[in-house]
């Protein structure tokens, strides 16, 4: 049921983070890093709404993406939850040992963008080979407002046979929200349209989802 026009999308209150279901992948317990994540969210005034699905494998997308602050709040939530989310990074970044070790600690996996076996295939193979893996990326591919999302996330999820889990940043209420997973069909354009339509109420720091 739709809320009244003048009702807030997210009533005040609610937890800083959400409980993780049994099948969600987790990092080794570390009370200190979880405390850091919760503290960053608390000091920033952010909280979470929704519920995580009890699924071992998903492609998690985050939008609207309009500022580098999205990464800060997203990583804070990841640390606070103890959730293990993998993302891809350029393999060149890992040639610096200290930086490479730090990136791996935050769940970044090196990918060879020049390899004949492309990025989509590398990511899908990684998901299929794992017992549990949540793979994350920003579908816009940039902080600028775009008319079309890059379809890489759809291709990865479709190739791996996993659903797409939408997460959003709603800056007016300082909310990180988790939506219901989307099961994909053979119609990429239709799937992208219904996922983007679901995102329309949420507003990034500088723009929403067109």
N, C-alpha and C positions, 0 to 999 in steps of 0.2 A: 504494500500500500504506500502511495506517495505521501510525503510529509506536506503539511501546509506550506504555502509559498513563503510565509514569513518565519517559518520555523528553522532553527539552525540545523545544518547538515549533521553536525556532531555535537550533541549536548555536552556541557562541561563535565569534567570528571573522567574517570576511567583509568585503567592501568598504564604505566609507562611501557610495559611490554606484555606480550600475550603468552599463554602457556604453549609449549611445543607438544604436539602429539607424539605417540610412541615411535612412529616410523620416520619422523623427520631426522635428517642427519645432524649430528652434533659434533662439536669440537671437544677435545678432552677437557674435563671440568677445570675451571680456573676462576675462583672467586674474585681475584683481583681484577682481571679484565672485565668480568661481568659487572663489577662495581663501577669501573671506569665508564663502561657503556651506559649504565643506568644514570650515573652522575651527569654525563654529558647531556642526555635526554632531559633530565630534570632541570639542569641549569638553562637549557634552551627552551624549556616549556613544552617539550614534545611528549606525545603519548601515542599509543597504538589502539586501533579498533579493528573489529572483524575477528576472524578465526583462521588458523592454519589448518589445511586439510591433512588428514592422516595418510599421506602418500610418501613412498620412498624416493620417487623420482618426479621432478617437475622442471620445466623451464620457467623461471620467475622473472617477470619483467617489471621495471619501475618507471613510472611516468606521472605527471609531466616532468621532464628534465630540463630545467632552465638555468641552473646555477651549480657551481662546484659545491655549494653547501649541501646539495642533495647527497653527495657522497659522504660528507661528514655525518649527517644524521643517519644515513643508511648504515654506515659502518658502526656507528654507536649502537644502533638497534641490533645489528648482528652480534656485536660483542655482548650486549646486555642479555640477549637471548641464549647465547652459547650455540647459535645455529651455524652450521657449516654450509656456506654457499660458495660455490666455485664460479669464478669468472675468468675470462681469457685476457691475457696481456701479451704484448709484443715480446718475442723471445729475446730481442736485443736488450730489453730492460734487465734481463736476468744475468747479463754478462758482468755486471758489477756485483760481487759476492754479497756485500752487505744489503744492497737494495733487493737483490734476488731473494735473500733469506727473509727479508721483511715482507715482500710481496707474497711469498709462499705462506707465510704465517697468517696473512689476511685472506687466504683462499684463492690467490691469483695463480693461474696456470699458464706457463709459456706456450705460445702457439706460433708456428712457422707459417706466416702469411704467404710466403713464396712457394710453399710445398705444392706439388701436383695434387696431393690429397688435400682439398681445400678446407677452409675454416669450418664450414658447416659440417663436412664429413668428420673432421677431427673432433668437433664438439659432440656430434651425435654418437660417434664410436665410444667416446669417453663415458657418455651417459649409459649406453647399452652395456658396457663392460663392468659398470659398478653395481654393487648391491643396493646402495643408497647414494643418490647424488641430486642436489638441487643446484641447477645452473642458472646464473643470473646475468642479465644484461639490460641496457636501456634501448628500447625499440626505436627511439628517435635518432640515436646515433650522434647527436649533437645537442648543445645547449640552446641553439637557435630554434625559433618557431619554424616548424616544417609542415608542408602540406601533406606529405606522405611519409609514413614510417618505413624504415628499412625492414624487409621481410625475413631477415636472417633468423630471427627468433622463431618464426613460424616454421621455416624450413628445418631448423634444428629439432624442434619439438616433433614435427611430423615424421622426420627421418628416424628419430629415436622412439617414436610411439608413446610419447608422454604428453600430459596436458600442460596448458599454459596457466600459470598462477599469477594473477595481476596484483601488484602492490602500487600504491600511489602516495604522493606527497601533497597534502592539502594545506598550503601555507596560511590561509586566513585563520584556521583553527589550530595550526601546528599539530597536524595529525598525520601519522603514517598508517594507512589502511591496507588491509588484506581482503581481497575479494574472493569469490568462488572460483574454482578452477574451470577453465574453458577446455572442453573436449573439441579437438579439431576435426574438420571434414576434409574432403578432397578439394574444396573450393577455397583457395587461399584468399581471394579478394573478399568473399563473403565473410570469412572468419575474421580478417583484419577489420572489416567494417563494423562487425558487432562488438569486437573488443574495444575499438576506439570509441564507439558509441557509449559503451559502459563507462569509459573514462571521462566523458564530457563534463560532469559536475565538478571535477577536481581541478584546483588551481595551483600552479607552481608559483615560485617566488616572483617570476616576471611574466608568465603567461600560463594559460590553461591548455587543454587539449582541443584543437580545432576539429 
